[in-house]
Amino acid sequence: MSLSINTNSVQMTALRSLSMASEFSKAAEARLASGKNIVDAYTDGAAFAVSIRIDTNVKAINAVNERLNATKDSLYRTVEGVSVMSSLTAEVRRTLVKLADTSLVGVERENYEVRYKRTAAEILDHYNGLMKDGTSLVSDGDFYNKIYTAPNKIVANVDGRQTTIGDYDTTGGSMTLAGFGDPNGTAGVRGKEDLAQAWRQVFLDTGQDLVLDSSGFPSERQAIPTPDAARAAAMIDDSGSSPYRLSQFEDSLSTVMNGLYKDIRSVDNHISFNSDIASASEGGLGAIQDADMTKESARFQAFKVRQEMARQGLAMVQQSNRAVLSLLV
């Protein structure tokens, strides 16, 4: 029969030492495993609550930036589509220069006329592609999206504040049909220029409307007239008074592109600002939570040694107790 720890102070001290060493060792091991100095609320309730709040805020900022990046991706897709339309318009201008030459006749002229009509139709095809593309920010209410039919708001920070895109110009540059009056005037509900209507103004005869169906404005259904030399010359005369001036469509493309890049810069600024806040918050969170891994490793080894020494000490006390008891038997 061994002595009780209630009557054996040496054994009680050895047990207490072993218990403390085990507790310290477990705490150090938890800090090493998590990399955090404050593992839970039991370690430091106030600091743990602050760290949770900061960590939640950082995650919310990352969520906001995720949506902003998705918007930026859509803006870039739209920019690419408008850029292709701009390149095709430049090709139309080059072809019109050829067609304005009265000496261009016969098969050679016919080839350039075919090129003109195909390029003009391809511009409209890309417009339709943007209108139907669910990943771009261009749309009309008759199709899938409604962005840019009116200013749209996107979340900008963790407080739910929003920034507006698509309101870059109150007089022109819209890519929607809503309330269209005429490409260069202020008539209509919105009084905004529209790429499709500007295309109609330039490439179709006066009074001729675009043919619309569920797929948009199919280029194969549009009656694109072949310009003679006089009309071709008038189309490339930017200072002239022809209703078919190509510069009208080029100006609409330029206004739209300028607005898109304005929106991209705005979104980029919000992403950058949010990222700076997140980085600063993570720095503060690290100062509160992060454990010094080198020190924690050294502490863990020391506690393990202390735990082993306490275990050996307890074994020696128990052995001495048995030796004393054997003398009394």
C-alpha positions as CSV (number, residue, x, y, z in Angstrom):
1,M,0.0,0.0,0.0
2,S,1.4,3.4,-1.0
3,L,1.1,6.6,0.9
4,S,-1.7,9.1,-0.2
5,I,-0.6,12.3,-1.8
6,N,-2.6,14.0,0.9
7,T,-0.1,12.7,3.5
8,N,2.9,12.7,1.2
9,S,3.9,16.2,0.3
10,V,6.9,15.1,-1.8
11,Q,4.7,13.0,-4.0
12,M,2.1,15.8,-4.2
13,T,4.8,18.2,-5.3
14,A,6.0,15.8,-8.0
15,L,2.5,15.3,-9.4
16,R,1.9,19.0,-9.5
17,S,5.2,19.5,-11.3
18,L,4.2,16.8,-13.9
19,S,0.8,18.3,-14.4
20,M,2.1,21.8,-14.9
21,A,4.8,20.6,-17.3
22,S,2.1,18.6,-19.3
23,E,-0.1,21.7,-19.5
24,F,2.7,24.0,-20.7
25,S,3.8,21.4,-23.2
26,K,0.3,21.1,-24.7
27,A,-0.1,24.9,-24.9
28,A,3.2,25.3,-26.7
29,E,2.3,22.4,-29.1
30,A,-1.0,24.1,-29.9
31,R,0.8,27.4,-30.7
32,L,3.3,25.5,-32.9
33,A,0.5,23.7,-34.8
34,S,-1.6,26.8,-35.4
35,G,1.2,29.3,-35.8
36,K,-0.9,31.6,-33.5
37,N,0.0,33.0,-30.2
38,I,-3.7,33.2,-29.3
39,V,-5.2,29.9,-30.1
40,D,-8.7,30.4,-28.6
41,A,-10.7,32.7,-26.3
42,Y,-9.4,30.7,-23.3
43,T,-5.9,32.0,-24.0
44,D,-6.9,35.7,-24.1
45,G,-10.6,36.5,-24.5
46,A,-10.2,40.2,-25.4
47,A,-7.4,39.7,-27.9
48,F,-9.1,36.7,-29.4
49,A,-12.3,38.7,-30.0
50,V,-10.4,41.5,-31.7
51,S,-8.5,39.1,-33.9
52,I,-11.7,37.4,-35.0
53,R,-13.2,40.8,-35.9
54,I,-10.1,41.8,-37.9
55,D,-10.0,38.4,-39.7
56,T,-13.7,38.6,-40.6
57,N,-13.2,42.1,-42.0
58,V,-10.3,40.9,-44.1
59,K,-12.4,38.0,-45.5
60,A,-15.2,40.5,-46.3
61,I,-12.7,42.8,-48.1
62,N,-11.5,39.8,-50.2
63,A,-15.1,39.0,-51.1
64,V,-15.7,42.6,-52.2
65,N,-12.5,42.5,-54.4
66,E,-13.7,39.2,-55.8
67,R,-16.8,40.9,-57.2
68,L,-14.8,44.0,-58.3
69,N,-12.4,41.7,-60.2
70,A,-15.3,39.9,-61.8
71,T,-16.6,43.3,-63.0
72,K,-13.2,44.3,-64.3
73,D,-13.0,41.0,-66.2
74,S,-16.4,41.8,-67.8
75,L,-15.2,45.3,-68.6
76,Y,-12.1,44.0,-70.3
77,R,-14.2,41.6,-72.4
78,T,-16.3,44.5,-73.5
79,V,-13.3,46.6,-74.3
80,E,-11.9,43.7,-76.5
81,G,-15.2,43.6,-78.4
82,V,-15.3,47.3,-79.0
83,S,-11.6,47.3,-80.0
84,V,-12.3,44.7,-82.7
85,M,-15.2,46.9,-83.9
86,S,-12.8,49.8,-84.0
87,S,-10.2,47.9,-86.0
88,L,-12.9,46.8,-88.5
89,T,-14.1,50.4,-88.8
90,A,-10.5,51.4,-89.8
91,E,-10.6,48.6,-92.4
92,V,-13.9,50.1,-93.7
93,R,-12.2,53.5,-94.0
94,R,-9.3,52.1,-96.0
95,T,-11.8,50.3,-98.3
96,L,-13.8,53.5,-98.8
97,V,-10.7,55.4,-99.8
98,K,-10.3,52.8,-102.6
99,L,-14.0,53.0,-103.6
100,A,-13.8,56.9,-103.7
101,D,-11.5,56.5,-106.7
102,T,-13.5,56.9,-109.8
103,S,-10.9,55.1,-111.9
104,L,-11.6,51.9,-109.9
105,V,-13.9,49.9,-112.1
106,G,-14.8,46.4,-113.2
107,V,-13.9,43.3,-111.2
108,E,-11.4,45.2,-109.0
109,R,-14.1,47.6,-107.8
110,E,-16.5,44.7,-107.3
111,N,-13.9,43.0,-105.0
112,Y,-13.6,46.2,-102.9
113,E,-17.4,46.5,-102.7
114,V,-17.6,42.9,-101.4
115,R,-14.9,43.7,-98.9
116,Y,-16.8,46.8,-97.7
117,K,-20.1,45.0,-97.2
118,R,-18.5,42.1,-95.5
119,T,-16.5,44.3,-93.1
120,A,-19.5,46.4,-92.3
121,A,-21.6,43.3,-91.6
122,E,-18.8,41.9,-89.4
123,I,-18.9,45.1,-87.2
124,L,-22.6,44.4,-86.6
125,D,-21.9,40.7,-85.8
126,H,-19.5,41.8,-83.1
127,Y,-22.0,44.2,-81.7
128,N,-24.6,41.3,-81.6
129,G,-22.0,39.2,-79.9
130,L,-21.4,41.7,-77.1
131,M,-25.2,42.2,-76.6
132,K,-25.7,38.4,-76.2
133,D,-22.6,37.7,-74.2
134,G,-23.5,37.2,-70.6
135,T,-19.9,38.0,-69.5
136,S,-19.7,41.5,-71.1
137,L,-21.2,44.7,-69.6
138,V,-23.0,45.6,-72.8
139,S,-26.6,44.9,-73.3
140,D,-30.0,46.1,-74.3
141,G,-33.2,45.4,-72.5
142,D,-34.4,43.4,-75.5
143,F,-31.6,40.9,-74.9
144,Y,-30.0,39.3,-71.8
145,N,-28.3,42.0,-69.6
146,K,-29.4,45.5,-68.8
147,I,-26.1,47.0,-67.9
148,Y,-25.4,50.2,-69.6
149,T,-29.0,50.8,-70.4
150,A,-28.8,52.9,-67.3
151,P,-26.0,53.6,-64.7
152,N,-25.3,50.4,-62.7
153,K,-23.9,50.1,-59.2
154,I,-21.5,47.5,-57.9
155,V,-20.4,47.0,-54.3
156,A,-17.1,48.8,-53.5
157,N,-16.4,48.2,-49.8
158,V,-17.3,46.1,-46.8
159,D,-19.8,48.7,-45.6
160,G,-21.9,48.0,-48.7
161,R,-21.2,51.3,-50.3
162,Q,-21.4,51.1,-54.1
163,T,-19.7,52.7,-57.1
164,T,-21.4,53.5,-60.4
165,I,-20.4,52.4,-63.8
166,G,-21.9,53.3,-67.2
167,D,-22.8,56.9,-66.3
168,Y,-19.7,58.3,-68.0
169,D,-21.5,60.6,-70.5
170,T,-25.0,62.1,-70.4
171,T,-25.0,63.1,-74.1
172,G,-23.4,60.1,-75.9
173,G,-21.6,56.8,-75.9
174,S,-24.4,54.5,-74.9
175,M,-24.5,51.0,-76.4
176,T,-28.2,50.6,-75.9
177,L,-31.2,51.1,-78.0
178,A,-33.4,52.5,-75.3
179,G,-34.8,56.0,-76.1
180,F,-32.6,56.5,-79.2
181,G,-33.4,59.6,-81.1
182,D,-30.5,60.1,-83.6
183,P,-26.8,59.5,-83.5
184,N,-25.7,63.2,-83.2
185,G,-28.8,64.9,-81.7
186,T,-30.4,65.1,-78.3
187,A,-33.8,63.8,-79.2
188,G,-35.4,60.8,-77.5
189,V,-35.9,59.8,-73.9
190,R,-32.2,59.5,-73.1
191,G,-30.7,61.5,-76.0
192,K,-27.7,59.2,-76.2
193,E,-25.8,57.9,-79.1
194,D,-26.0,54.2,-79.7
195,L,-23.5,52.0,-81.7
196,A,-26.2,50.0,-83.4
197,Q,-28.1,53.1,-84.5
198,A,-24.9,54.9,-85.5
199,W,-24.1,51.9,-87.6
200,R,-27.6,52.2,-89.2
201,Q,-27.0,55.9,-89.8
202,V,-23.7,55.3,-91.6
203,F,-24.1,52.0,-93.4
204,L,-27.8,51.9,-94.4
205,D,-29.8,54.3,-96.5
206,T,-31.6,57.1,-94.9
207,G,-35.0,56.0,-93.5
208,Q,-34.1,52.3,-93.5
209,D,-34.4,50.6,-90.2
210,L,-32.3,47.7,-88.7
211,V,-33.9,44.3,-89.0
212,L,-34.3,43.0,-85.4
213,D,-34.9,39.4,-84.3
214,S,-34.3,37.3,-81.2
215,S,-30.6,37.1,-82.0
216,G,-30.1,40.8,-82.3
217,F,-29.5,42.5,-85.6
218,P,-28.4,39.7,-88.0
219,S,-26.0,41.1,-90.5
220,E,-27.3,38.9,-93.3
221,R,-30.7,40.5,-93.0
222,Q,-29.5,44.0,-93.3
223,A,-29.7,45.7,-96.7
224,I,-26.2,47.3,-96.9
225,P,-26.0,49.4,-100.0
226,T,-23.0,49.5,-102.2
227,P,-21.5,53.0,-102.2
228,D,-20.6,54.6,-105.4
229,A,-17.5,56.8,-105.7
230,A,-19.4,59.9,-104.7
231,R,-20.9,58.3,-101.6
232,A,-17.6,56.7,-100.6
233,A,-15.9,60.1,-100.8
234,A,-18.6,61.7,-98.7
235,M,-18.4,58.9,-96.1
236,I,-14.7,59.6,-95.5
237,D,-15.1,63.4,-95.6
238,D,-15.1,64.1,-91.8
239,S,-15.8,67.8,-92.3
240,G,-18.6,67.3,-94.8
241,S,-22.4,67.3,-94.3
242,S,-23.2,63.8,-95.6
243,P,-25.5,61.8,-93.3
244,Y,-23.3,58.8,-94.0
245,R,-20.1,60.2,-92.5
246,L,-18.1,57.3,-91.1
247,S,-16.7,59.6,-88.4
248,Q,-20.1,59.4,-86.7
249,F,-19.6,55.8,-86.0
250,E,-16.0,56.3,-85.1
251,D,-16.9,59.0,-82.6
252,S,-19.5,56.7,-81.0
253,L,-16.8,54.0,-80.6
254,S,-14.4,56.5,-79.1
255,T,-16.9,57.7,-76.6
256,V,-17.8,54.2,-75.5
257,M,-14.2,53.1,-75.3
258,N,-13.3,56.2,-73.2
259,G,-16.2,55.4,-70.8
260,L,-15.1,51.8,-70.5
261,Y,-11.6,52.7,-69.6
262,K,-12.9,55.2,-67.1
263,D,-14.9,52.4,-65.4
264,I,-11.8,50.1,-65.5
265,R,-9.7,52.8,-63.7
266,S,-12.4,53.3,-61.2
267,V,-12.7,49.6,-60.4
268,D,-8.9,49.2,-60.3
269,N,-8.7,52.1,-57.7
270,H,-11.3,50.4,-55.5
271,I,-9.5,47.1,-55.7
272,S,-6.2,48.7,-54.9
273,F,-7.6,50.6,-51.9
274,N,-9.3,47.5,-50.5
275,S,-6.1,45.5,-50.9
276,D,-4.2,48.1,-49.0
277,I,-6.7,48.0,-46.2
278,A,-6.6,44.2,-46.2
279,S,-2.8,44.2,-46.0
280,A,-2.7,46.6,-43.1
281,S,-5.4,44.6,-41.3
282,E,-3.5,41.4,-41.8
283,G,-0.4,43.1,-40.5
284,G,-2.3,44.1,-37.3
285,L,-3.8,40.7,-37.1
286,G,-0.3,39.1,-37.3
287,A,1.0,41.4,-34.5
288,I,-1.8,40.2,-32.3
289,Q,-2.0,36.5,-33.2
290,D,1.2,35.3,-34.8
291,A,3.5,33.2,-32.7
292,D,7.3,33.4,-32.7
293,M,7.9,29.9,-34.1
294,T,11.6,29.8,-33.0
295,K,10.7,30.7,-29.4
296,E,7.7,28.4,-29.3
297,S,9.9,25.6,-30.6
298,A,12.5,26.2,-27.9
299,R,9.7,26.5,-25.2
300,F,8.2,23.2,-26.4
301,Q,11.5,21.4,-26.2
302,A,12.1,22.9,-22.7
303,F,8.6,21.8,-21.5
304,K,9.1,18.4,-22.8
305,V,12.4,18.1,-20.9
306,R,10.7,19.5,-17.8
307,Q,7.8,17.0,-18.3
308,E,10.2,14.1,-18.5
309,M,12.1,15.2,-15.4
310,A,8.9,15.5,-13.5
311,R,7.9,12.1,-14.6
312,Q,11.2,10.6,-13.5
313,G,11.0,12.5,-10.2
314,L,7.5,11.1,-9.5
315,A,8.8,7.6,-10.3
316,M,11.6,8.1,-7.8
317,V,9.2,9.2,-5.1
318,Q,7.0,6.2,-5.7
319,Q,10.0,3.9,-5.6
320,S,11.1,5.4,-2.3
321,N,7.6,5.0,-0.9
322,R,7.7,1.3,-1.8
323,A,11.1,0.9,-0.2
324,V,9.9,2.5,3.1
325,L,6.8,0.4,3.1
326,S,8.8,-2.8,2.6
327,L,10.7,-2.1,5.8
328,L,7.4,-1.9,7.8
329,V,6.0,-5.2,6.5
